[in-house]
Amino acid sequence: MTTKISVVIPVFNEAEAITTLINKLGNVLSKNYPSDFEVLFVDDGSTDNTTEVLEKEKIGFSWLKIITLTRNYGQSTALQAGFDFSIGEFIVTMDGDLQNEPEDIPKLLDLIEKNHNIDLVSGWRKNRYDATITRKIPSKIANSLISKVTGVKLHDYGCSLKVYRSTVIKNIRIYGEMHRFIPAIAAEVGAKIIEIPVKHHPRTTGVSKYGIDRTARVLLDLIWIKFSRKFIHRPIHAFGGIALIMLVAGLLIFSWLFFEKFFLGNDIGGRPLLILGLLLTLIGTQLLAVGLIGELLTRIYHEPHGRKQYLIKKNSVQ
């Protein structure tokens, strides 16, 4: 069984906001998509009474579904759980802290329904109500860096309010803290993306789950995104190029030292150049080995289970 819209909302310690959010969602969705939607709250191991509030609210709403995780896994895992259990043709994601506006959902859905070549509509918190120093400035830097590295130009990667075609989101998996990179990951499987401004409200309940340490995690995740987009099916190219440069440099150094030792009679035993040559050769050999192991792992991943290295958008071959 399928439905038209699935709204996936990961929550962690948001008991004060849930009742208001459910009522707002019910009003908006029932008015625009009567009996053709579901709302999945993914309780990411809350330690307050979020679970109790959700269970109480569920009694009055048949469209409300609850997934309770055993512990706090993080937003990416909570979103993935919601994607796994959603049955909608279109999947909406949003935060559970009342900072996203449910009334924006029909606007995003209307765009993706009318434009069949669009697979993802991403919200842009153009007028953002957050602390300038701790949130806005790092966010602008991160958005600019992510756009440059991934090639997917968005003003606001961190906005949770997005609409996906299920055919796209079901073809990707997110781990760790990769939720902020979903547009870049989706673009890798051929998704067409647009971004539109959405409303943003100041937080009035609970506390923010993000800190300045998030910047370091973004940078580490960005390294993986860059690697996976360019080298996931050819790891030897990632490590092999650097390995060859180091090996060639090391061998040239050894050749020069050989010439000095046997033709010029110079002592080379204690020279830093000899240590440098050894270091370059050893590191180059190790990197080459890593690349070869990566190639083997790529084949082990795809071949035994018949996994394809590609996704098909349209196929007329019978």
KOLLUMGU-787235 format. One record per residue (C-alpha): residue in one letter; x, y, z. Coordinates in pm, whole numbers, plus 32768, in hexadecimal, padded with zeros to 4 digits. Last residue first. Layout:
<nodes>
aXYZ
...
</nodes>
This chain:
<nodes>
q84F27DCA7715
v85D77EF776E7
s851B803F770C
n85C6809B7854
k85AA81E4790C
k8661826E7A3D
i874C81487A6A
l883C81497B93
y89A880EA7B6B
q8AC1801B7C01
k89D37EF37C16
r89C27E067D3B
g89C87C957CD6
h89F37C1C7E39
p8B4F7B857E0C
e8BB97C947D10
h8B797DEA7DA7
y8C127DF17F03
i8D2F7CFE7EB8
r8D817DC97D81
t8D9A7F0B7E46
l8E607E597F56
l8F617DE27E57
e8F887F407DC8
g8FB47FCD7F28
i90C17EC87F6F
l91777F3C7E34
g916080A77EA1
v91DF80557FFD
a93067F957F65
l935F80C27E8F
l9350819D7FC3
q943A80B0807C
t953580A57F5F
g953782207F43
i9569824180BC
l9693815280B4
t973281F27F83
l970783558002
l979782FD8157
l98C2824380C7
g991283647FDF
l98F1845F80FB
i99D7839081D6
l9ADB838880C0
l9ABB8500808B
p9AF8853781FE
r9C5C84B881C7
g9CFD83D082C4
g9D5F82B081E2
i9D9C837480A0
d9F1A838C809D
n9F9284147F50
gA06183427E5B
l9FF784067D28
f9F9882DE7C4D
f9F2B81D47D46
k9E9B82A17E64
e9E2C83DA7DAB
f9D8683137C93
f9CD482327D8E
l9C64836A7E4A
w9BD183F67D08
s9B1F82B17CB7
f9A9A82977E1A
i9A0C83F87E04
l996F83A77CB4
l98D8826B7D4A
g983F83307E6A
a97AE84387D81
v971C83287C9E
l968882727DC9
m95F683B17E5C
i9556841C7D13
l94D782B97CD9
a943582A77E30
i938E83FD7E04
g92EE83847CC1
g9299822B7D4A
f91DD82A07E7D
a90A983437DE8
h90C482947C97
i90DB813E7D41
p8F9381917DEE
r8ED281737CA5
h8D6381337CEE
i8D5182147E23
f8E4C83087D89
k8DA1844B7D24
r8C5A84607DE3
s8CD583877F03
f8E1484507F33
k8D6985A27F30
i8C5885268019
w8D5B848C8103
i8E2085CF811A
l8CDA868D8153
d8C8985AC827A
l8DCF86128320
l8D8D878382DD
v8C28876C8360
r8CA386BE849B
a8D9687DA84DF
t8C8188DC84B3
r8B96882085A0
d8C81887486BD
i8BDB89CD86C3
g8AA4892E875A
y8963888E86E4
k884F87E887B0
s8795893087EC
v86C789418929
g855989028972
t844089EF8913
t842C8B4A8877
r85238B218759
p850B8C448669
h843B8C038532
h84A48BC883CC
k83D18BF28296
v843A8B5C814B
p85058BD98023
i85238AEF7EF8
e863289FC7E88
i862F891B7D56
i86C687C37D23
k86D586C57C09
a8737856D7C8C
g882C849B7BC2
v88B283A67CC4
e89D284917D1B
a88DD85B27D38
a883684F37E54
i898084E27F11
a89B386587EE4
p884C86A17F4F
i887285B18079
f89A8866280FB
r890F86EB823C
h8896858E8291
m89F985038287
e8A2884FA83FD
g8A85838C8425
y89DA82D3830A
i88F0831D81EB
r8874822280EC
i87FE82767F8E
n870E81D67E98
k85D882017F70
i860F83797F6A
v85F783897DF1
t84C682B27DA8
s8424834F7EDB
r841E849E7E2C
y84A9858E7F29
v842586C07FE1
k8501878C80CA
l84E1884A8211
s861B87ED82D2
c86D6892A8274
g884988E882AD
y88B288EA813F
d88428A538121
h88B18B2A7FFC
l88D28A047F0E
k89C089C87DEB
v8A0588577DB0
g8B6F884E7D32
t8BD387757E5B
v8D0788387EC9
k8C8989967E76
s8B2A89627EFE
i8BB488C2803B
l8CA389E48074
s8B9B8AF1803F
n8AA18A3D811C
a8BA88A0B822D
i8C108B79822D
k8AA88BEB8238
s8A5A8AF88352
p8B898B64841D
i8B0B8CCF8402
k899D8C84844E
r89BF8B968574
t8AAE8BFF868A
i8AE78D6B862D
t89958DCC859E
a88B58D1B8699
d87918C8C85D8
y86548D138537
r869A8CE483C3
n86068DBC82B4
k866E8CF8817E
r86348BA78222
w86548AF180D4
g858389B880A6
s85E988A37FB9
v850C88157EA6
l858A86C47E2B
d853885F57CF8
i84E587017BF5
n84B5868D7A8B
h834686497AC9
n830887B47B21
k819C87D67B8D
e81B786E17CAC
i830887647D26
l829088CA7D30
d8141887D7DD3
l81F187B47EE0
l82CF88D97F40
k81A889CA7F59
p80D088C8800C
i81E3889C8117
d82118A0E8164
e80E58A0E8251
p81A58919832F
e829A8A33838B
n83F389C58400
q846A8A4E854F
l83638984860A
d846C88A186AE
g8416875E85F7
d84EC879D84C5
m847387538365
t84788645825C
v8376860D814C
i836684CB8083
f829E84B87F41
e820783767EBE
g81CD831B8028
i820C81CA80CC
s82FF822E81E1
f83A3811B82AE
d850581298221
f84FE82A281F3
g84A482D48362
a85BC81ED83D4
q86AC82AA82F1
l863F83F2838F
a868A836B84EB
t87DB82ED8474
s8835844283E9
q87B584FD851A
g88858445861A
y888182E886B1
n87E583408801
r877481F4888F
t867980DC8859
l85C98191873C
t845681DC8751
i839981EA8607
i824582908627
k812C82B1852B
l802283BF8518
w7F2383988400
s7E1F82FF84E8
f7E27843185C9
g7D8484408721
i7E35831D87C9
k7F8483858736
e7F8A84BD880F
k7FB583F1894E
e80C6831888B9
l817E844D8840
v816984F88993
e81E983BF8A44
t8310839D8957
t8371850B897B
n837384EC8AF7
d84E485478B1F
t8605845C8ACB
s85BF84458954
g8657831A889F
d862B839E873C
d84B083A68738
v8460838E85C5
f831384398585
l827083BB8448
v8152848683B9
e807083E382B6
f7FB4846F818D
d7E938431809F
s7D618443817D
p7D2985B38126
y7E518652806E
n7E2D87CF8080
k7D4C880581AF
s7DB786CC8267
l7F258723822A
v7F17888682B0
n7E37884A83DF
g7EDD87038443
l80378797841F
k7FDF88BB84FF
n7F4287D68604
i806E86EC85FD
l816188118623
t80A688A1874D
t80A2874F87FC
i8211870C87B0
a82B388508822
e82D2881D899A
a833C86B08979
e846387038894
n856D8629893A
f85EB858F87F6
v850C859586C4
p852F8519855D
i840785868483
v83AB84CA8346
v827685428289
s81F4843D8194
i811B84B48078
k805584077F64
t800882BA7FFF
t8079815D7FAD
m800080008000
</nodes>
